[in-house]
Amino acid sequence: MIWQLSYATLILVMVCAVASLWIRDLMGAAILFGAYSFLMCTQWLAMGAVDVAFTEAAIGAGISSALVFAAIFRTTRRSKD
């Protein structure tokens, strides 16, 4: 991978990580967490760790995001802010 593209992806990973911690909406945080996992998958793939990238895509971006979305949909919102 071109090093500029790798650095840009790394910056996006850090932005997604920090934004998912600061955002107040649970759905938004879950979406950012899924994007973080997908971007980490591309970073692992760029480093040549195909098995780690596949595991990150399957578990980090797939199953974990689905479980977080399911948990959010089973909760109710108490405040309107």
MIDOSE-1310 file (N, C-alpha, C; in nm, 2 decimals, decimal comma, always signed):
residues 81
miwq	+0,09/-0,12/+0,00/+0,00/+0,00/+0,00/+0,09/+0,12/+0,00; +0,05/+0,22/-0,07/+0,12/+0,35/-0,07/+0,12/+0,41/+0,07; +0,24/+0,46/+0,11/+0,25/+0,51/+0,25/+0,16/+0,63/+0,28; +0,13/+0,71/+0,18/+0,04/+0,82/+0,21/-0,10/+0,77/+0,24
lsya	-0,14/+0,67/+0,16/-0,27/+0,61/+0,19/-0,28/+0,54/+0,32; -0,17/+0,48/+0,36/-0,16/+0,41/+0,49/-0,17/+0,51/+0,60; -0,10/+0,62/+0,59/-0,11/+0,73/+0,69/-0,25/+0,79/+0,70; -0,31/+0,81/+0,58/-0,44/+0,87/+0,58/-0,54/+0,77/+0,65
tlil	-0,53/+0,64/+0,63/-0,61/+0,54/+0,69/-0,58/+0,54/+0,84; -0,46/+0,55/+0,88/-0,43/+0,55/+1,02/-0,49/+0,67/+1,09; -0,48/+0,79/+1,03/-0,55/+0,91/+1,08/-0,70/+0,89/+1,10; -0,76/+0,83/+1,00/-0,90/+0,80/+1,00/-0,93/+0,70/+1,12
vmvc	-0,85/+0,61/+1,14/-0,87/+0,51/+1,25/-0,87/+0,59/+1,39; -0,77/+0,68/+1,40/-0,76/+0,76/+1,53/-0,88/+0,85/+1,54; -0,93/+0,91/+1,43/-1,05/+1,00/+1,44/-1,17/+0,92/+1,48; -1,19/+0,80/+1,42/-1,30/+0,72/+1,45/-1,30/+0,67/+1,60
avas	-1,18/+0,64/+1,65/-1,17/+0,59/+1,78/-1,20/+0,71/+1,88; -1,15/+0,82/+1,86/-1,18/+0,94/+1,95/-1,32/+0,98/+1,94; -1,37/+0,99/+1,81/-1,51/+1,03/+1,79/-1,61/+0,93/+1,85; -1,58/+0,80/+1,85/-1,67/+0,71/+1,91/-1,67/+0,72/+2,06
lwir	-1,57/+0,77/+2,12/-1,57/+0,79/+2,26/-1,64/+0,92/+2,30; -1,64/+1,02/+2,22/-1,69/+1,15/+2,25/-1,84/+1,17/+2,21; -1,88/+1,09/+2,11/-2,02/+1,11/+2,06/-2,12/+1,07/+2,17; -2,23/+1,14/+2,17/-2,33/+1,11/+2,28/-2,44/+1,01/+2,23
dlmg	-2,46/+1,00/+2,11/-2,56/+0,91/+2,05/-2,50/+0,77/+2,04; -2,58/+0,67/+2,10/-2,53/+0,53/+2,10/-2,52/+0,47/+1,96; -2,62/+0,50/+1,87/-2,61/+0,45/+1,74/-2,50/+0,51/+1,66; -2,47/+0,63/+1,68/-2,35/+0,70/+1,61/-2,22/+0,64/+1,66
aail	-2,21/+0,61/+1,79/-2,09/+0,55/+1,84/-2,08/+0,41/+1,79; -2,19/+0,33/+1,77/-2,18/+0,20/+1,72/-2,13/+0,20/+1,57; -2,18/+0,30/+1,50/-2,14/+0,31/+1,35/-2,00/+0,34/+1,34; -1,95/+0,44/+1,43/-1,81/+0,47/+1,43/-1,72/+0,36/+1,47
fgay	-1,77/+0,28/+1,57/-1,69/+0,16/+1,61/-1,68/+0,06/+1,50; -1,79/+0,04/+1,42/-1,78/-0,05/+1,30/-1,69/+0,00/+1,20; -1,69/+0,14/+1,17/-1,59/+0,20/+1,08/-1,45/+0,18/+1,13; -1,43/+0,20/+1,26/-1,30/+0,18/+1,32/-1,25/+0,03/+1,29
sflm	-1,33/-0,06/+1,31/-1,29/-0,20/+1,29/-1,26/-0,23/+1,14; -1,34/-0,17/+1,05/-1,32/-0,19/+0,91/-1,19/-0,13/+0,87; -1,16/-0,01/+0,92/-1,03/+0,06/+0,89/-0,91/-0,02/+0,95; -0,93/-0,07/+1,07/-0,82/-0,16/+1,12/-0,80/-0,28/+1,04
ctqw	-0,91/-0,34/+0,98/-0,90/-0,45/+0,89/-0,81/-0,42/+0,77; -0,83/-0,30/+0,71/-0,75/-0,26/+0,60/-0,60/-0,24/+0,64; -0,58/-0,19/+0,76/-0,44/-0,17/+0,81/-0,37/-0,30/+0,82; -0,44/-0,40/+0,88/-0,38/-0,53/+0,90/-0,36/-0,59/+0,76
lamg	-0,45/-0,57/+0,67/-0,43/-0,63/+0,53/-0,31/-0,56/+0,46; -0,29/-0,43/+0,48/-0,18/-0,36/+0,42/-0,04/-0,41/+0,48; -0,05/-0,45/+0,61/+0,08/-0,50/+0,67/+0,10/-0,65/+0,63; +0,02/-0,71/+0,56/+0,04/-0,85/+0,52/-0,01/-0,95/+0,61
avdv	-0,09/-0,92/+0,71/-0,14/-1,01/+0,81/-0,29/-1,04/+0,77; -0,30/-1,13/+0,67/-0,43/-1,16/+0,61/-0,52/-1,23/+0,71; -0,46/-1,32/+0,79/-0,55/-1,39/+0,88/-0,60/-1,30/+0,99; -0,52/-1,21/+1,04/-0,56/-1,11/+1,14/-0,67/-1,02/+1,08
afte	-0,65/-0,98/+0,95/-0,74/-0,89/+0,88/-0,88/-0,96/+0,87; -0,87/-1,09/+0,83/-1,00/-1,16/+0,82/-1,07/-1,17/+0,95; -1,00/-1,20/+1,06/-1,06/-1,21/+1,19/-1,12/-1,08/+1,23; -1,04/-0,97/+1,21/-1,09/-0,84/+1,24/-1,22/-0,80/+1,17
aaig	-1,22/-0,84/+1,04/-1,34/-0,81/+0,96/-1,46/-0,89/+1,01; -1,44/-1,02/+1,04/-1,55/-1,11/+1,08/-1,60/-1,08/+1,22; -1,51/-1,06/+1,31/-1,55/-1,04/+1,45/-1,56/-0,89/+1,49; -1,46/-0,81/+1,45/-1,47/-0,67/+1,49/-1,58/-0,59/+1,42
agis	-1,58/-0,60/+1,29/-1,67/-0,52/+1,21/-1,80/-0,60/+1,19; -1,81/-0,73/+1,20/-1,93/-0,80/+1,17/-2,01/-0,83/+1,29; -1,96/-0,93/+1,37/-2,03/-0,98/+1,48/-2,05/-0,88/+1,59; -1,94/-0,81/+1,63/-1,95/-0,71/+1,74/-2,05/-0,60/+1,70
salv	-2,04/-0,55/+1,58/-2,13/-0,44/+1,54/-2,28/-0,49/+1,54; -2,30/-0,61/+1,50/-2,43/-0,67/+1,50/-2,49/-0,68/+1,64; -2,40/-0,73/+1,73/-2,44/-0,74/+1,87/-2,47/-0,61/+1,94; -2,39/-0,51/+1,91/-2,41/-0,37/+1,96/-2,54/-0,31/+1,91
faai	-2,56/-0,33/+1,78/-2,69/-0,28/+1,72/-2,81/-0,35/+1,78; -2,80/-0,48/+1,80/-2,91/-0,55/+1,86/-2,94/-0,51/+2,00; -2,83/-0,48/+2,08/-2,85/-0,43/+2,21/-2,91/-0,29/+2,21; -2,87/-0,20/+2,12/-2,93/-0,07/+2,11/-3,07/-0,08/+2,08
frtt	-3,11/-0,16/+1,99/-3,25/-0,17/+1,95/-3,34/-0,23/+2,05; -3,28/-0,30/+2,15/-3,36/-0,36/+2,26/-3,37/-0,26/+2,38; -3,30/-0,15/+2,37/-3,31/-0,05/+2,48/-3,41/+0,06/+2,44; -3,45/+0,14/+2,54/-3,54/+0,25/+2,51/-3,47/+0,38/+2,55
rrsk	-3,51/+0,49/+2,48/-3,45/+0,62/+2,51/-3,53/+0,68/+2,62; -3,46/+0,73/+2,72/-3,53/+0,80/+2,83/-3,53/+0,95/+2,81; -3,43/+1,01/+2,75/-3,42/+1,15/+2,74/-3,44/+1,19/+2,59; -3,47/+1,32/+2,57/-3,49/+1,37/+2,43/-3,39/+1,47/+2,40
d	-3,26/+1,46/+2,44/-3,16/+1,55/+2,40/-3,08/+1,50/+2,29
